Protein backbone atom coordinates (compact mmCIF):
# COMPACT_ATOMS: atom_id res chain seq x y z
CA UNK A 1 0.00 0.00 0.00
CA UNK A 2 1.28 3.38 -0.91
CA UNK A 3 1.79 5.68 2.04
CA UNK A 4 -0.94 8.25 2.18
CA UNK A 5 -0.18 11.96 2.26
CA UNK A 6 3.56 11.41 1.87
CA UNK A 7 5.50 11.86 5.07
CA UNK A 8 2.35 12.61 7.15
CA UNK A 9 1.43 8.92 7.18
CA UNK A 10 2.13 7.82 10.77
CA UNK A 11 1.21 4.15 10.49
CA UNK A 12 -1.80 1.92 11.02
CA UNK A 13 -4.23 1.70 13.92
CA UNK A 14 -4.99 -1.91 14.89
CA UNK A 15 -8.57 -1.79 16.14
CA UNK A 16 -8.63 -5.33 17.54
CA UNK A 17 -11.58 -5.51 19.97
CA UNK A 18 -11.31 -1.84 20.99
CA UNK A 19 -15.10 -1.51 20.94
CA UNK A 20 -15.26 -4.02 23.82
CA UNK A 21 -12.57 -3.09 26.37
CA UNK A 22 -13.75 -5.71 28.90
CA UNK A 23 -13.25 -8.44 26.28
CA UNK A 24 -9.76 -7.11 25.56
CA UNK A 25 -8.87 -7.42 29.26
CA UNK A 26 -10.03 -11.05 29.37
CA UNK A 27 -8.28 -11.85 26.09
CA UNK A 28 -5.07 -10.22 27.35
CA UNK A 29 -4.86 -12.70 30.23
CA UNK A 30 -5.82 -15.72 28.09
CA UNK A 31 -3.42 -14.85 25.28
CA UNK A 32 -0.56 -14.15 27.69
CA UNK A 33 -1.01 -17.52 29.42
CA UNK A 34 -1.27 -19.39 26.09
CA UNK A 35 1.79 -17.55 24.75
CA UNK A 36 3.90 -18.49 27.78
CA UNK A 37 2.78 -22.14 27.59
CA UNK A 38 3.46 -22.23 23.85
CA UNK A 39 6.88 -20.64 24.31
CA UNK A 40 7.85 -23.12 27.03
CA UNK A 41 6.47 -26.14 25.15
CA UNK A 42 8.07 -25.36 21.80
CA UNK A 43 11.30 -24.20 23.45
CA UNK A 44 11.49 -27.51 25.33
CA UNK A 45 11.08 -29.50 22.11
CA UNK A 46 13.85 -27.55 20.38
CA UNK A 47 16.19 -27.89 23.36
CA UNK A 48 15.62 -31.63 23.78
CA UNK A 49 15.95 -32.27 20.04
CA UNK A 50 19.37 -30.60 20.08
CA UNK A 51 20.73 -32.01 23.35
CA UNK A 52 19.49 -35.61 23.30
CA UNK A 53 21.24 -37.82 20.70
CA UNK A 54 18.33 -40.30 20.81
CA UNK A 55 16.11 -37.63 19.27
CA UNK A 56 18.44 -37.03 16.32
CA UNK A 57 15.98 -38.63 13.90
CA UNK A 58 14.08 -37.22 10.87
CA UNK A 59 10.84 -37.05 12.85
CA UNK A 60 12.29 -34.86 15.62
CA UNK A 61 14.33 -32.86 13.12
CA UNK A 62 11.08 -31.83 11.42
CA UNK A 63 9.33 -31.31 14.76
CA UNK A 64 12.08 -29.03 16.06
CA UNK A 65 11.75 -26.98 12.85
CA UNK A 66 7.98 -26.84 13.38
CA UNK A 67 8.49 -25.68 16.97
CA UNK A 68 10.96 -23.01 15.85
CA UNK A 69 8.45 -21.73 13.29
CA UNK A 70 5.68 -21.68 15.89
CA UNK A 71 7.89 -19.72 18.28
CA UNK A 72 8.65 -17.18 15.55
CA UNK A 73 5.00 -16.93 14.45
CA UNK A 74 3.64 -16.30 17.94
CA UNK A 75 6.46 -13.87 18.76
CA UNK A 76 5.76 -12.00 15.51
CA UNK A 77 2.11 -11.32 16.39
CA UNK A 78 1.39 -11.87 20.11
CA UNK A 79 3.57 -9.15 21.77
CA UNK A 80 2.04 -6.49 19.51
CA UNK A 81 -1.43 -7.84 20.27
CA UNK A 82 -0.81 -7.80 24.03
CA UNK A 83 0.54 -4.26 23.82
CA UNK A 84 -2.55 -3.11 21.93
CA UNK A 85 -4.95 -4.82 24.33
CA UNK A 86 -3.24 -3.39 27.42
CA UNK A 87 -2.46 0.16 26.33
CA UNK A 88 -4.36 2.99 24.70
CA UNK A 89 -1.87 3.36 21.84
CA UNK A 90 -2.93 0.86 19.18
CA UNK A 91 -0.71 2.09 16.37
CA UNK A 92 1.84 0.10 14.40
CA UNK A 93 4.30 1.79 12.06
CA UNK A 94 4.18 1.21 8.31
CA UNK A 95 7.50 -0.64 8.48
CA UNK A 96 6.29 -2.69 11.45
CA UNK A 97 3.15 -3.69 9.57
CA UNK A 98 5.14 -4.70 6.47
CA UNK A 99 7.55 -6.73 8.61
CA UNK A 100 4.74 -8.45 10.52
CA UNK A 101 2.88 -9.27 7.31
CA UNK A 102 6.02 -10.62 5.63
CA UNK A 103 7.11 -12.82 8.55
CA UNK A 104 3.66 -14.18 9.41
CA UNK A 105 2.85 -14.95 5.77
CA UNK A 106 6.24 -16.59 5.20
CA UNK A 107 6.08 -18.75 8.32
CA UNK A 108 2.50 -19.77 7.53
CA UNK A 109 3.54 -20.95 4.07
CA UNK A 110 6.55 -22.84 5.45
CA UNK A 111 4.38 -24.59 8.04
CA UNK A 112 1.86 -25.72 5.42
CA UNK A 113 4.62 -27.38 3.40
CA UNK A 114 6.41 -28.77 6.45
CA UNK A 115 3.24 -30.44 7.77
CA UNK A 116 2.90 -32.30 4.46
CA UNK A 117 6.59 -33.31 4.67
CA UNK A 118 6.00 -34.61 8.20
CA UNK A 119 3.01 -36.63 6.98
CA UNK A 120 5.21 -38.19 4.29
CA UNK A 121 7.84 -38.96 6.96
CA UNK A 122 5.20 -40.81 9.01
CA UNK A 123 4.03 -42.63 5.88
CA UNK A 124 7.58 -43.80 5.19
CA UNK A 125 8.04 -44.88 8.83
CA UNK A 126 4.78 -46.86 9.01
CA UNK A 127 4.35 -48.17 5.46
CA UNK A 128 8.01 -48.57 4.42
CA UNK A 129 9.78 -49.36 7.73
CA UNK A 130 12.55 -51.48 6.18
CA UNK A 131 13.49 -48.71 3.75
CA UNK A 132 12.83 -45.77 6.10
CA UNK A 133 16.45 -44.85 6.83
CA UNK A 134 17.28 -45.02 3.13
CA UNK A 135 14.28 -42.91 2.10
CA UNK A 136 14.54 -40.26 4.83
CA UNK A 137 18.30 -39.78 4.85
CA UNK A 138 19.73 -36.60 6.48
CA UNK A 139 20.55 -34.90 3.18
CA UNK A 140 16.94 -35.27 1.96
CA UNK A 141 15.59 -33.97 5.29
CA UNK A 142 17.71 -30.82 4.99
CA UNK A 143 16.71 -30.36 1.35
CA UNK A 144 13.00 -30.66 2.20
CA UNK A 145 13.22 -28.14 5.05
CA UNK A 146 15.28 -25.64 3.05
CA UNK A 147 12.86 -25.97 0.12
CA UNK A 148 9.91 -25.31 2.44
CA UNK A 149 11.57 -22.15 3.80
CA UNK A 150 12.50 -20.88 0.33
CA UNK A 151 9.01 -21.46 -1.12
CA UNK A 152 7.23 -20.02 1.92
CA UNK A 153 9.25 -16.82 2.11
CA UNK A 154 9.56 -16.50 -1.68
CA UNK A 155 5.77 -16.37 -1.83
CA UNK A 156 5.73 -13.94 1.10
CA UNK A 157 7.96 -11.47 -0.77
CA UNK A 158 5.52 -11.43 -3.69
CA UNK A 159 2.34 -11.25 -1.57
CA UNK A 160 3.70 -8.52 0.70
CA UNK A 161 4.82 -6.42 -2.28
CA UNK A 162 1.48 -6.80 -4.10
CA UNK A 163 -0.51 -5.97 -0.97
CA UNK A 164 1.50 -3.09 0.46
CA UNK A 165 1.79 -1.20 -2.84
CA UNK A 166 -1.97 -0.75 -3.20
CA UNK A 167 -3.21 2.85 -2.69
CA UNK A 168 -4.67 3.64 0.74
CA UNK A 169 -6.30 7.04 0.12
CA UNK A 170 -5.81 7.98 3.76
CA UNK A 171 -7.28 4.82 5.30
CA UNK A 172 -5.23 3.44 8.17
CA UNK A 173 -7.72 1.76 10.56
CA UNK A 174 -7.08 -2.00 10.41
CA UNK A 175 -10.03 -3.96 11.81
CA UNK A 176 -7.81 -6.70 13.20
CA UNK A 177 -5.13 -7.18 15.87
CA UNK A 178 -2.26 -7.73 13.41
CA UNK A 179 -1.48 -7.04 9.75
CA UNK A 180 -2.81 -9.77 7.45
CA UNK A 181 -3.34 -9.83 3.67
CA UNK A 182 -7.17 -10.18 3.46
CA UNK A 183 -7.67 -7.40 6.02
CA UNK A 184 -5.16 -5.11 4.34
CA UNK A 185 -6.88 -5.63 0.97
CA UNK A 186 -10.06 -4.21 2.47
CA UNK A 187 -8.23 -0.93 3.18
CA UNK A 188 -7.28 -0.37 -0.45
CA UNK A 189 -9.20 2.27 -2.40
CA UNK A 190 -8.46 0.57 -5.74
CA UNK A 191 -9.92 -2.46 -7.51
CA UNK A 192 -8.44 -5.51 -5.74
CA UNK A 193 -10.09 -8.23 -7.85
CA UNK A 194 -6.76 -9.23 -9.42
CA UNK A 195 -5.11 -9.37 -6.00
CA UNK A 196 -7.99 -11.47 -4.64
CA UNK A 197 -7.80 -13.90 -7.58
CA UNK A 198 -4.03 -14.21 -7.19
CA UNK A 199 -4.39 -14.72 -3.41
CA UNK A 200 -7.00 -17.43 -4.01
CA UNK A 201 -4.71 -19.29 -6.44
CA UNK A 202 -1.75 -19.10 -4.05
CA UNK A 203 -3.95 -20.22 -1.14
CA UNK A 204 -5.02 -23.31 -3.10
CA UNK A 205 -1.34 -24.16 -3.65
CA UNK A 206 -0.36 -23.69 0.00
CA UNK A 207 -3.52 -25.02 1.65
CA UNK A 208 -5.50 -27.42 -0.53
CA UNK A 209 -2.52 -29.21 -2.13
CA UNK A 210 -0.60 -29.91 1.13
CA UNK A 211 -3.82 -30.90 2.94
CA UNK A 212 -4.65 -33.34 0.13
CA UNK A 213 -1.16 -34.87 0.36
CA UNK A 214 -1.49 -35.17 4.14
CA UNK A 215 -4.87 -36.91 3.87
CA UNK A 216 -3.53 -39.32 1.23
CA UNK A 217 -0.51 -40.13 3.45
CA UNK A 218 -2.72 -40.78 6.47
CA UNK A 219 -5.05 -42.85 4.31
CA UNK A 220 -2.13 -45.19 3.51
CA UNK A 221 -1.08 -45.14 7.19
CA UNK A 222 -4.62 -46.10 8.26
CA UNK A 223 -4.67 -49.00 5.83
CA UNK A 224 -1.33 -50.21 7.18
CA UNK A 225 -2.51 -49.84 10.78
CA UNK A 226 -5.62 -51.93 10.09
CA UNK A 227 -3.31 -54.82 9.23
CA UNK A 228 -1.84 -54.78 12.75
CA UNK A 229 -3.09 -57.87 14.59
CA UNK A 230 -2.74 -56.43 18.08
CA UNK A 231 -5.87 -54.53 19.21
CA UNK A 232 -3.79 -52.45 21.60
CA UNK A 233 -1.32 -51.61 18.82
CA UNK A 234 -4.12 -50.52 16.50
CA UNK A 235 -5.72 -48.42 19.24
CA UNK A 236 -2.40 -46.70 20.01
CA UNK A 237 -1.66 -46.04 16.32
CA UNK A 238 -5.15 -44.66 15.67
CA UNK A 239 -4.90 -42.47 18.77
CA UNK A 240 -1.63 -40.99 17.54
CA UNK A 241 -2.85 -40.50 13.97
CA UNK A 242 -6.13 -39.01 15.21
CA UNK A 243 -4.27 -36.48 17.36
CA UNK A 244 -2.01 -35.47 14.47
CA UNK A 245 -4.98 -35.10 12.12
CA UNK A 246 -6.82 -32.98 14.68
CA UNK A 247 -3.96 -30.43 14.69
CA UNK A 248 -3.78 -30.50 10.89
CA UNK A 249 -7.54 -29.97 10.50
CA UNK A 250 -7.57 -27.07 12.99
CA UNK A 251 -4.59 -25.38 11.30
CA UNK A 252 -5.66 -25.86 7.69
CA UNK A 253 -9.38 -25.45 8.43
CA UNK A 254 -8.92 -22.03 10.02
CA UNK A 255 -6.59 -20.84 7.24
CA UNK A 256 -8.90 -22.13 4.49
CA UNK A 257 -11.87 -20.34 6.04
CA UNK A 258 -9.78 -17.15 6.13
CA UNK A 259 -8.05 -17.21 2.74
CA UNK A 260 -10.39 -19.13 0.42
CA UNK A 261 -13.25 -16.65 0.61
CA UNK A 262 -13.42 -13.13 -0.86
CA UNK A 263 -12.44 -10.39 1.63
CA UNK A 264 -15.75 -8.64 1.02
CA UNK A 265 -17.62 -11.54 2.64
CA UNK A 266 -15.60 -11.55 5.89
CA UNK A 267 -17.22 -11.19 9.26
CA UNK A 268 -14.38 -9.48 11.09
CA UNK A 269 -15.27 -10.69 14.59
CA UNK A 270 -15.37 -14.28 13.38
CA UNK A 271 -12.10 -13.92 11.50
CA UNK A 272 -10.36 -12.38 14.49
CA UNK A 273 -11.30 -15.47 16.48
CA UNK A 274 -10.10 -17.70 13.65
CA UNK A 275 -6.80 -15.83 13.51
CA UNK A 276 -6.28 -16.48 17.23
CA UNK A 277 -6.52 -20.21 16.54
CA UNK A 278 -3.83 -20.47 13.88
CA UNK A 279 -1.49 -17.91 15.48
CA UNK A 280 -1.79 -19.09 19.09
CA UNK A 281 -3.82 -22.25 19.72
CA UNK A 282 -2.22 -24.42 17.03
CA UNK A 283 1.37 -23.50 18.06
CA UNK A 284 0.41 -24.59 21.60
CA UNK A 285 -1.18 -27.85 20.44
CA UNK A 286 1.77 -28.87 18.24
CA UNK A 287 4.21 -29.70 21.09
CA UNK A 288 1.43 -31.26 23.17
CA UNK A 289 0.06 -33.51 20.43
CA UNK A 290 3.16 -34.36 18.40
CA UNK A 291 5.84 -34.85 21.03
CA UNK A 292 5.15 -34.28 24.71
CA UNK A 293 2.91 -37.37 24.71
CA UNK A 294 5.68 -39.53 23.24
CA UNK A 295 7.74 -41.89 25.38
CA UNK A 296 10.95 -40.74 23.65
CA UNK A 297 10.38 -37.10 24.59
CA UNK A 298 9.27 -37.95 28.12
CA UNK A 299 12.42 -40.05 28.55
CA UNK A 300 14.61 -37.27 27.15
CA UNK A 301 12.95 -34.77 29.49
CA UNK A 302 13.56 -37.01 32.50
CA UNK A 303 17.20 -37.47 31.52
CA UNK A 304 17.64 -33.74 30.96
CA UNK A 305 15.99 -32.79 34.27
CA UNK A 306 17.70 -35.59 36.20
CA UNK A 307 21.20 -34.79 34.91
CA UNK A 308 21.74 -31.65 37.04
CA UNK A 309 20.27 -33.43 40.09
CA UNK A 310 22.58 -36.42 39.61
CA UNK A 311 25.60 -34.12 39.16
CA UNK A 312 24.80 -32.30 42.40
CA UNK A 313 24.40 -35.54 44.32
CA UNK A 314 27.74 -36.84 43.09
Secondary structure, 3 states (H helix, E strand, C coil): CECCCHHHCCCEEECCCCCCHHHHHHHHHHHHHHHHHHHHHHHHHHHHHHHCHHHCCHHHHHHHHHHHHHHHHHHHHHHHHHHHHHCCCCEECHHHHHHHHHHHHHHHHHHHHHHHHHHHHHHHHHHCHHHHHHHCCHHHHHHHHHHHHHHHHHHHHHHHHHHHCCECCCCCEECCCCCCHHHHHHHCCCCCHHHHHHHHHHHHHHHHHHHHHHHHHHHHHHHHHHCCCCHHHHHHHHHHHHHHHHHHHHHHHHHHHHHCCCHHHCCHHHHHHHHHHHHHHHHHHHHHHHHCCCHHHHHHHHHHHHHHHHHHHC
